[in-house]
C-alpha cells in the first residue's frame, strides 16, 4: 500500500506540475518537458514506478490512481507541453 501511495504521489506531482526532470536516463525520472521524447520517457517512467510497487501497466496504474488510461495520457501530454 505504501508503494501505491508513492505511485499516486508521482502521478499527482506531475498533475500539479511539481515534477521537474533533467534527463530521463533509466526511466527513474519523467521526460523533460519540451523535448521530442518526453511523452515516451514519461510513460516509461510511470510504468517503471508502477512496476517497482507491483502495479504493472498503465491500465493498472490508472486503476490505482482513480484515473482512466486516457486521463494518464492527457496528463503526460500536458506535462510534456509545459
C-alpha positions as CSV (number, residue, x, y, z in Angstrom):
1,X,0.0,0.0,0.0
2,X,2.8,2.4,0.8
3,X,4.3,1.9,-2.7
4,X,1.0,2.5,-4.3
5,X,0.7,5.8,-2.4
6,X,4.1,6.7,-3.7
7,X,2.9,6.0,-7.3
8,X,-0.2,8.1,-6.7
9,X,2.1,10.8,-5.4
10,X,4.3,10.7,-8.5
11,X,1.2,11.0,-10.8
12,X,-0.2,13.8,-8.6
13,X,3.1,15.7,-8.7
14,X,3.0,15.5,-12.5
15,X,-0.6,16.7,-12.5
16,X,0.3,19.7,-10.4
17,X,3.5,20.5,-12.3
18,X,5.7,19.8,-9.3
19,X,7.9,17.2,-11.0
20,X,10.8,18.5,-13.0
21,X,13.5,16.4,-14.7
22,X,16.8,16.7,-16.4
23,X,17.5,13.6,-18.4
24,X,15.3,10.5,-18.1
25,X,18.1,8.0,-18.1
26,X,17.0,4.6,-16.9
27,X,13.4,5.7,-16.6
28,X,13.9,6.8,-13.0
29,X,12.7,10.3,-13.8
30,X,10.0,11.5,-16.1
31,X,10.9,13.0,-19.5
32,X,12.0,16.6,-19.9
33,X,9.1,18.9,-21.0
34,X,9.6,20.3,-24.4
35,X,11.8,17.5,-25.7
36,X,10.8,15.2,-28.6
37,X,10.9,12.1,-26.5
38,X,9.2,13.5,-23.3
39,X,6.0,11.5,-23.7
40,X,7.7,8.2,-24.3
41,X,10.1,8.7,-21.5
42,X,7.4,9.8,-19.1
43,X,5.2,6.8,-19.9
44,X,8.2,4.5,-19.4
45,X,8.8,6.3,-16.0
46,X,5.2,5.7,-14.9
47,X,5.4,2.1,-15.9
48,X,8.7,1.6,-14.1
49,X,7.4,3.4,-11.0
50,X,4.3,1.2,-11.1
51,X,6.4,-2.0,-11.6
52,X,8.6,-1.2,-8.6
53,X,5.5,-1.3,-6.4
54,X,3.8,-4.3,-8.0
55,X,1.4,-2.3,-10.3
56,X,2.1,-3.4,-13.9
57,X,0.9,-1.4,-16.9
58,X,-0.9,1.8,-17.5
59,X,-4.3,0.2,-17.0
60,X,-3.5,-0.9,-13.5
61,X,-1.7,2.4,-12.7
62,X,-4.9,4.2,-13.8
63,X,-7.0,1.9,-11.5
64,X,-4.8,2.6,-8.5
65,X,-4.8,6.4,-9.1
66,X,-8.5,6.5,-9.9
67,X,-7.9,7.8,-13.4
68,X,-8.5,6.3,-16.9
69,X,-5.7,5.4,-19.2
70,X,-6.8,8.3,-21.4
71,X,-6.5,10.7,-18.5
72,X,-3.0,9.4,-17.8
73,X,-2.1,10.0,-21.4
74,X,-3.6,13.5,-21.3
75,X,-1.7,14.2,-18.1
76,X,1.6,13.2,-19.7
77,X,0.8,15.3,-22.8
78,X,0.1,18.3,-20.6
79,X,3.3,17.7,-18.5
80,X,5.4,17.4,-21.7
81,X,4.0,20.5,-23.2
82,X,5.0,22.6,-20.2
